[in-house]
Amino acid sequence: MIALAHPLRHFRLLAIAGAMSGLAACASAGGGGPAGTGRAAIPIVTDPAPIVSGTMRPYQIRGRWYRPEEQPGYDQVGMASWYGDQFNGRPTSTGERFDMHALTAAHKTLPLPGLVEVTNLANGRTIVLRVNDRGPFVDDRIIDLSRGAAEALDMLQRGVGEVRVRYLGRAPRVGGGAVLQYAQARPERAVPVSAPPPPPSPSVSPGRFWVEVAAYPAQPEARAAAGRLGQTARVQAATDNSMFRVLLGPWPDANAAEQARQAAVARGFADALLISAR
């Protein structure tokens, strides 16, 4: 990546994924997965590193202007890429040395150094990254991952992938990267149901039983949950896109569907419901 600032000093990064120096406590992840999924807590930063002032100036790359700013509500879905060997050991925009094995990232406009939560929407893997560089300067990509981050998200082989990025705030003075959740299943993508199942009804006919695992107000969250459940999970949008349901099924009998519901509960989806079609 490109170093845009002239820092007063260089920081020494710990070359270990998940270095937690400067973190005094942990809290549950806001907006994360259901309780009991094994998701780790997002760290609370009590002694944040100062923002490197030179990195907050507007800058121009290939004729396009970028204007860094504090963005407390930043929550975007887009494509991620990764970078490694060719930049390993070089200074980043904050003056820190790029360690391709650490959990770090580059972003065009977020404050540096900062923390972001990144979720691979293809498999539900979620990590926290220290953002200490600028980039990627490609229109269809919103974040550039270190090799270590891409490996943690299982994106090394494909090179790029669709992710959700949430800004968490200032980074600690050192480190801050952490793995929040590893998903077991790795489907390519949750596919919307072509013909949505009807709502629950006391009048049940054979051959149409579903499990509604969970419902979310945002599609990325629903797709991430579907990714954790495997290729049989589907996402169904409400007609006004105000809610997105994660569904399993259908099954030909209620017993088979109930077994699937209990399996979903065991995986942390405590509100999973058995529903039937007319």
Steps between C-alpha positions, in 0.01 A plus 500: 500500500602866490636695796332840504613644830829617645469368858711631786591153612465139397302251700612144544222253431478167668517239224236285663137473397275621774754704697293668769736749668316810612170314540370502853167325463264330257135548418247310295499578130228743406286389210673163490378145484257332739608416852676170539658489154850502649560855379772679695453850637606817323778665702445826683789741446577699814830652388459581129787597276485859375376546146794570272411851387666479160272212402185713544583747224319478165717326241487419132574168330473459123301820466247412772475680833449315830398683819569308824271573794362351819211272403343352816207349311706344219345164404550395140478189283740469209796315356825435686840414358830421674869588473811332633857423397566800277424743785623298799726707724425829329361797694125542496320835494526524881873426497450151641681220318270281298499144629313286251430236766338741748128575503506840327335676209499806276204733448459813289340739749465361854716652778845344549564301702153362554319173555246338268293184520510306173264211417547274200143471372576173322572308820418715803858530625547823696818675615612835642778675309734788573472750212839667456529565126322662207346311209383310303479747214266287290143624460321175579699419817443649844785346702840339447593220740838379615585144403438394859155659497412341165609163635286542814200581280579210261548734202857418396415272210229715343691826544187713536171451678190679621525627856322717751719765665398679821712777654555438872698812590854581601765228515719424801860614494613154391313215333125472535438223246291205612306207359139529612340201332597209280216336310508128429297505180630679192225533241566716198205723575158492659246488215164674541195277490337521159156421640476615865330259738166617636466604867424248775151356497314250719377333183792283391524282192778243447833581343563866594681561829759775554714636781519876540840531666506876556391834353714810450433859395804500268572257216877467570427372851251248366742382235778464755273287720402288200868454423559359847223245451610356166374467146145398600440840663320766298418866547145623435432874482174658609308668220611845621856382585444598863596154627707206378423147623751215508326174407589131495304239308261388383452156657229244420402446863493693826741264681782562254438875515496494880837326506638776278348763730663343806834490315464872425425571867809303599707721269382812684178595317278479807194651330483252211138413414335209322258627237276319257343577164141446392 
